[in-house]
Amino acid sequence: VGDGEPLILPRKFRQNRAWMELKKIWRRNKKVKGFLLDKVKGGYSVAIAGFITFLPFRSLKKKRRGNDRFTIDSLHPK
């Protein structure tokens, strides 16, 4: 890569890096920005850091906007 050229990282590497960051946020019990996508059986699908996640109805404490900050309760990779 020359001067001024963007470094393009492979998709798998970017996903791995995002997953590691999400694990760090989860361990520290911090909030992460996410976007509500769709209503699904039992809750909502939420986009967080390029991953599609699940938000159960029971975890909703208030009316959510399209984009909001969420706490990660658990991590289960597929």
N, C-alpha and C positions, 0 to 999 in steps of 0.2 A: 504494500500500500504506500503510495507516494504522498507527499505533502498536500494537504487540502482535500484528499480523496476520502470519502466516507468509508468507514469500516462496516461491512455488512456481515452480521453474525448469522450462522446457520439457525434455522427455526428451532431445532431441538435444543441447542445451547441456550437460546433466549427463554424457552419454556423452562428449562432446568433452573436457570438463574431466577426466573419469576417464582418458581415453586419454592426454592430455597428462601427467598425473601418472604413469601407467605408463611412459611414455617416459622421464621423468626418473629413475624408479627403475631402469629398465633401463640407462641411461647411467652411473649411479652404482654399478651392480652390487650393489644392495641387495636384501633379501628383501621379499616382499610376502605378506600373508596370503591364503590361498586355501582352497577346500573341494573335496575329491574328490567328484565326482558319480557317475560310472559308469566301468566298465572298457569300453574301446573297442578296436578293432583297433590293436595296436601300443602301447597305453598306457592313459592315463586321461583323461577330460575333467575339467577343474578350473574352478571358478567363481572369478574374480578381478575385483573391482571392477565387477560387473555384466556381465562378458564371460565367455563360455565359451571356455576355452583347452585346449591339448593338452599332456600330459606323457608323453613316451615312456618305455617301460619302462626303457630304458638309462640314463635320468637318475635313476632311483631309487637312492639310496645306502643307504637304510634303510627299514624298514617305516613307512609313512605312516599317520597318524591321519586321521579325517574332516576335520579342519581343521588346517592346518599353515602354515609359512612356506616360500615358494618363491623361487628366483632365476629371473629371466626370462632365458633364453638368447638368444632372438631375437623380433622383432616383425614380423608380417606381416599388415597389415590386409586384410580381405576386402571 
